[in-house]
Amino acid sequence: MEKNPTEDEIVQFVLDIKKSEPELGIVKLHARIKSEEPTWVLSVNRLKSILRSHSLKHTSSTTTSNDNDVTIAEEFRNRLYISQTVSSPIADLSLPPAIEVFNSQSRGKGLQVSSKLPKTESIPEGTVLWTEPALVLIPPISLVGLIPTGKACSYCARPLVSMSSLIASCSTCSGRWCSSRCRKLDKLHKYIRHGKYTSEWSAIEQFAVENEWSAFYQYAYTLAAAAFDDQDEDPSSKHTVREGVDGLAKIRQDIRQKADPQYEKDLFVGEQLEILWQEGYKVLCKFFSHLSTPLYEEYLSGIGMVNINNLDGSIYLLQSHLNHSCEPSVDVKIVGRTAGVKITAKRQLRPDEELTTTYVDLKKDVTFRRQKLLEGWGFWCTCARCMREQHGKLDDSSTEPSSKDNVFTKPTADADGKKKKKAKGKSEKKISESVRVRKKSVTFDDNVVQIEI
C-alpha cells in the first residue's frame, strides 16, 4: 500500500540517515529512502524542496543527530538516548475504527489513520477517536495513606468524606470503595491489603512517600497489577495487564538520568541516586520474592518505563502509543479517574496521517520545549513548528492548549534528578491524610497542579 509521507517523517528520516552518512548526496539519499521505505511516494524534487525549507544541506561534513540542525551542540548530542528506547508490538491489539499501528525507522511505533480509508475520505475535526480506561489505575502517593484506613477508595483513591450509601466496605480489613463498580474493578486489594503480602506492600508505600518518589510506587503498583492479573485473569479481557505492560516503550532510568544537565555537573547527585535506586530495589524484592523478582536491570527499565509512559500517574494502553509533535493532531483529555481518557481529532485527519499528542507545554518557546523533550524522552524535536521557530519563522497560529482544554500528554513521573537520599537521623515523614494536591508528572520539574477529587 503506497503512502504519502508527511514532511515531519521525511525530515526525521533524513536526519537519522545523516547520523551515519553525513556526506550522502541528494540522489543517493533519495535512493536510500526508497529502499528503506518502499511504500513512500516521494519524488526527488519534493525531497529537495523539503531540505531547502528546513535549511538542511544535501551534504554535510559534520556529525549529525536526530535533531533538525545538522550541527547540534555537543552538549545536547551527548544526552540523546531515544535510540536506546525499546518497544515491542502487542499482538492483536484492539484498535478503534479507522486507526492502525505503524512501525518505522524514523518514528518508531505509533498510531495513524488507517491506510485502508479511501483517499477521498477523512476524519472530521472534533471527532472522538476513542475513549479508554486506564490499563493500570495507580493511586497518587499523596493519598495512599488514606486507603488502608478506609478514608479513600481502595481502587480510585477518591477521598471518602461522607457515609454515602454507595460506599462498599471490605469484610476483612478497614478498606472501602466509593462504589460497587470500584470494588469490582479492584483486583489488587485482596493481595496487598490483607494476607501474607500486607507488610511488604506497606513498606513499598512508606518508602515511596518518604522519598517523594512517585515513579517507584507507580512501577511497583504496575508490576503487582501485572503479576496478580496473571493469577486472576479475566477471560472477557482482550489483553492482560502483562501483555499491555510488555508492549510499552522502555528505557533504563540510569540512562535517562544522564540527560539531566545537573547529573554531569555534580557527581554526588549520581551517587546519591544510585543509593536510592538500590535501596528501592531491596524494598521491592521483599514483596516480589513471593512472586517473580525482577532483575536490577529490569527494575531500572521499569522505572524508566513509567516515567515516559504515565499519564497523570496512571498507564493507558492505546494513549501510550501516541508520539509527540509540537503541532499535535489530537487532544488527550482525562474525563475522570475511572472513566479514563478521551482522544479527539484537533483537525481534519486524512488517511496515513499520524496521530500525535504533545509531551510538553506548547506555550513555551522552541528552546524550552526541546530541552524538556531531551531530558524526558531523549530526542531533539524536529517537528515543523520547531523548524520554523528555530529559523525565526514564528507562527502565532500554532495550536496551543488552553487551561480549559485539560490536556495531559504522556508526562514523566518524578524529578528523579532532584531527589537525593535523605540523611540518616532525620525524622521520618508520615503519610499525610490531608494532602489533596499532587505533582504534575513532568521530568525535572516541580510544578504543582490541583486535581479534582
Solvent accessible surface area in square Angstrom, and as a share of the most:
residue,aa,sasa,rsa
1,M,151,0.68
2,E,122,0.55
3,K,25,0.11
4,N,100,0.51
5,P,1,0.01
6,T,46,0.27
7,E,69,0.31
8,D,38,0.20
9,E,6,0.03
10,I,0,0.00
11,V,0,0.00
12,Q,19,0.09
13,F,0,0.00
14,V,0,0.00
15,L,0,0.00
16,D,22,0.11
17,I,1,0.01
18,K,0,0.00
19,K,82,0.35
20,S,84,0.54
21,E,62,0.28
22,P,32,0.20
23,E,108,0.49
24,L,23,0.12
25,G,25,0.24
26,I,24,0.12
27,V,110,0.63
28,K,138,0.58
29,L,0,0.00
30,H,31,0.14
31,A,57,0.44
32,R,68,0.25
33,I,0,0.00
34,K,67,0.29
35,S,80,0.52
36,E,63,0.28
37,E,25,0.11
38,P,97,0.61
39,T,60,0.35
40,W,8,0.03
41,V,77,0.44
42,L,10,0.05
43,S,61,0.39
44,V,50,0.29
45,N,114,0.59
46,R,76,0.28
47,L,0,0.00
48,K,64,0.27
49,S,51,0.33
50,I,9,0.05
51,L,0,0.00
52,R,158,0.58
53,S,61,0.39
54,H,7,0.03
55,S,69,0.44
56,L,5,0.03
57,K,150,0.63
58,H,62,0.28
59,T,63,0.36
60,S,13,0.08
61,S,102,0.66
62,T,54,0.32
63,T,79,0.46
64,T,4,0.02
65,S,3,0.02
66,N,9,0.05
67,D,0,0.00
68,N,2,0.01
69,D,48,0.25
70,V,18,0.10
71,T,84,0.49
72,I,9,0.04
73,A,46,0.36
74,E,96,0.43
75,E,111,0.50
76,F,46,0.19
77,R,57,0.21
78,N,99,0.51
79,R,21,0.08
80,L,36,0.18
81,Y,5,0.02
82,I,67,0.34
83,S,96,0.62
84,Q,94,0.42
85,T,34,0.19
86,V,96,0.55
87,S,50,0.32
88,S,57,0.37
89,P,104,0.65
90,I,21,0.10
91,A,83,0.64
92,D,119,0.62
93,L,24,0.12
94,S,61,0.39
95,L,61,0.31
96,P,17,0.11
97,P,123,0.77
98,A,36,0.28
99,I,10,0.05
100,E,38,0.17
101,V,48,0.27
102,F,21,0.09
103,N,101,0.52
104,S,26,0.17
105,Q,101,0.45
106,S,13,0.08
107,R,54,0.20
108,G,33,0.32
109,K,29,0.12
110,G,0,0.00
111,L,0,0.00
112,Q,12,0.05
113,V,0,0.00
114,S,14,0.09
115,S,21,0.13
116,K,167,0.71
117,L,33,0.17
118,P,66,0.42
119,K,123,0.52
120,T,132,0.77
121,E,86,0.38
122,S,32,0.21
123,I,17,0.09
124,P,85,0.53
125,E,121,0.54
126,G,46,0.44
127,T,47,0.28
128,V,75,0.43
129,L,17,0.09
130,W,18,0.06
131,T,82,0.48
132,E,18,0.08
133,P,85,0.54
134,A,18,0.14
135,L,37,0.19
136,V,5,0.03
137,L,10,0.05
138,I,2,0.01
139,P,2,0.01
140,P,10,0.06
141,I,28,0.14
142,S,24,0.15
143,L,6,0.03
144,V,0,0.00
145,G,13,0.12
146,L,6,0.03
147,I,0,0.00
148,P,60,0.38
149,T,73,0.42
150,G,2,0.02
151,K,92,0.39
152,A,0,0.00
153,C,0,0.00
154,S,5,0.03
155,Y,36,0.14
156,C,3,0.02
157,A,2,0.01
158,R,110,0.40
159,P,13,0.08
160,L,22,0.11
161,V,123,0.70
162,S,68,0.44
163,M,161,0.72
164,S,50,0.32
165,S,116,0.75
166,L,126,0.63
167,I,31,0.16
168,A,17,0.13
169,S,64,0.41
170,C,18,0.11
171,S,113,0.73
172,T,95,0.56
173,C,40,0.24
174,S,73,0.47
175,G,1,0.01
176,R,42,0.15
177,W,10,0.04
178,C,23,0.14
179,S,30,0.19
180,S,84,0.54
181,R,129,0.47
182,C,4,0.02
183,R,106,0.39
184,K,170,0.72
185,L,68,0.34
186,D,15,0.08
187,K,77,0.33
188,L,12,0.06
189,H,9,0.04
190,K,105,0.45
191,Y,37,0.14
192,I,5,0.03
193,R,25,0.09
194,H,43,0.19
195,G,61,0.59
196,K,141,0.60
197,Y,21,0.08
198,T,46,0.27
199,S,81,0.52
200,E,38,0.17
201,W,1,0.00
202,S,55,0.35
203,A,44,0.34
204,I,0,0.00
205,E,5,0.02
206,Q,59,0.26
207,F,20,0.08
208,A,0,0.00
209,V,15,0.08
210,E,38,0.17
211,N,10,0.05
212,E,65,0.29
213,W,0,0.00
214,S,28,0.18
215,A,0,0.00
216,F,0,0.00
217,Y,0,0.00
218,Q,12,0.05
219,Y,10,0.04
220,A,0,0.00
221,Y,10,0.04
222,T,1,0.00
223,L,26,0.13
224,A,0,0.00
225,A,15,0.12
226,A,0,0.00
227,A,13,0.10
228,F,4,0.01
229,D,15,0.08
230,D,69,0.36
231,Q,111,0.49
232,D,50,0.26
233,E,104,0.46
234,D,49,0.25
235,P,131,0.83
236,S,97,0.63
237,S,54,0.35
238,K,132,0.56
239,H,28,0.13
240,T,22,0.13
241,V,22,0.13
242,R,78,0.29
243,E,83,0.37
244,G,0,0.00
245,V,11,0.07
246,D,75,0.39
247,G,2,0.02
248,L,4,0.02
249,A,26,0.20
250,K,46,0.19
251,I,3,0.02
252,R,75,0.27
253,Q,1,0.00
254,D,26,0.13
255,I,42,0.21
256,R,3,0.01
257,Q,0,0.00
258,K,105,0.44
259,A,0,0.00
260,D,11,0.06
261,P,48,0.30
262,Q,82,0.36
263,Y,44,0.17
264,E,121,0.54
265,K,160,0.68
266,D,45,0.24
267,L,138,0.69
268,F,105,0.44
269,V,1,0.00
270,G,13,0.13
271,E,106,0.47
272,Q,27,0.12
273,L,0,0.00
274,E,59,0.27
275,I,73,0.37
276,L,1,0.00
277,W,4,0.01
278,Q,84,0.37
279,E,47,0.21
280,G,0,0.00
281,Y,43,0.16
282,K,132,0.56
283,V,29,0.16
284,L,0,0.00
285,C,27,0.16
286,K,134,0.57
287,F,0,0.00
288,F,1,0.00
289,S,76,0.49
290,H,76,0.34
291,L,46,0.23
292,S,88,0.57
293,T,59,0.34
294,P,13,0.08
295,L,115,0.57
296,Y,50,0.19
297,E,90,0.40
298,E,90,0.41
299,Y,0,0.00
300,L,2,0.01
301,S,25,0.16
302,G,4,0.03
303,I,0,0.00
304,G,0,0.00
305,M,3,0.01
306,V,0,0.00
307,N,0,0.00
308,I,11,0.05
309,N,3,0.01
310,N,0,0.00
311,L,1,0.00
312,D,20,0.10
313,G,3,0.03
314,S,2,0.01
315,I,0,0.00
316,Y,6,0.02
317,L,20,0.10
318,L,17,0.08
319,Q,0,0.00
320,S,12,0.08
321,H,8,0.03
322,L,0,0.00
323,N,25,0.13
324,H,7,0.03
325,S,8,0.05
326,C,0,0.00
327,E,41,0.19
328,P,4,0.02
329,S,0,0.00
330,V,3,0.02
331,D,38,0.20
332,V,0,0.00
333,K,77,0.33
334,I,29,0.15
335,V,70,0.40
336,G,25,0.24
337,R,52,0.19
338,T,35,0.20
339,A,57,0.44
340,G,0,0.00
341,V,0,0.00
342,K,63,0.27
343,I,0,0.00
344,T,26,0.15
345,A,2,0.02
346,K,42,0.18
347,R,94,0.34
348,Q,87,0.39
349,L,0,0.00
350,R,125,0.46
351,P,16,0.10
352,D,7,0.03
353,E,32,0.14
354,E,14,0.06
355,L,0,0.00
356,T,10,0.06
357,T,1,0.00
358,T,5,0.03
359,Y,19,0.07
360,V,18,0.10
361,D,61,0.31
362,L,1,0.01
363,K,119,0.50
364,K,87,0.37
365,D,87,0.45
366,V,20,0.12
367,T,99,0.58
368,F,68,0.28
369,R,0,0.00
370,R,13,0.05
371,Q,44,0.20
372,K,29,0.12
373,L,0,0.00
374,L,0,0.00
375,E,12,0.05
376,G,0,0.00
377,W,18,0.06
378,G,0,0.00
379,F,35,0.14
380,W,26,0.09
381,C,5,0.03
382,T,7,0.04
383,C,9,0.06
384,A,23,0.18
385,R,12,0.04
386,C,0,0.00
387,M,4,0.02
388,R,65,0.24
389,E,24,0.11
390,Q,57,0.25
391,H,73,0.32
392,G,58,0.55
393,K,117,0.50
394,L,134,0.67
395,D,53,0.28
396,D,148,0.77
397,S,94,0.61
398,S,13,0.08
399,T,53,0.31
400,E,80,0.36
401,P,26,0.17
402,S,46,0.30
403,S,113,0.73
404,K,173,0.73
405,D,47,0.24
406,N,51,0.26
407,V,29,0.16
408,F,32,0.13
409,T,13,0.08
410,K,11,0.05
411,P,4,0.03
412,T,0,0.00
413,A,0,0.00
414,D,18,0.09
415,A,5,0.04
416,D,1,0.01
417,G,2,0.02
418,K,103,0.44
419,K,30,0.13
420,K,92,0.39
421,K,41,0.17
422,K,79,0.33
423,A,64,0.49
424,K,174,0.74
425,G,86,0.82
426,K,135,0.57
427,S,108,0.70
428,E,135,0.61
429,K,87,0.37
430,K,171,0.72
431,I,40,0.20
432,S,40,0.26
433,E,89,0.40
434,S,90,0.58
435,V,57,0.33
436,R,95,0.35
437,V,52,0.30
438,R,27,0.10
439,K,87,0.37
440,K,63,0.27
441,S,12,0.08
442,V,34,0.19
443,T,3,0.02
444,F,18,0.07
445,D,26,0.13
446,D,66,0.34
447,N,91,0.47
448,V,88,0.51
449,V,47,0.27
450,Q,126,0.56
451,I,24,0.12
452,E,170,0.76
453,I,71,0.36
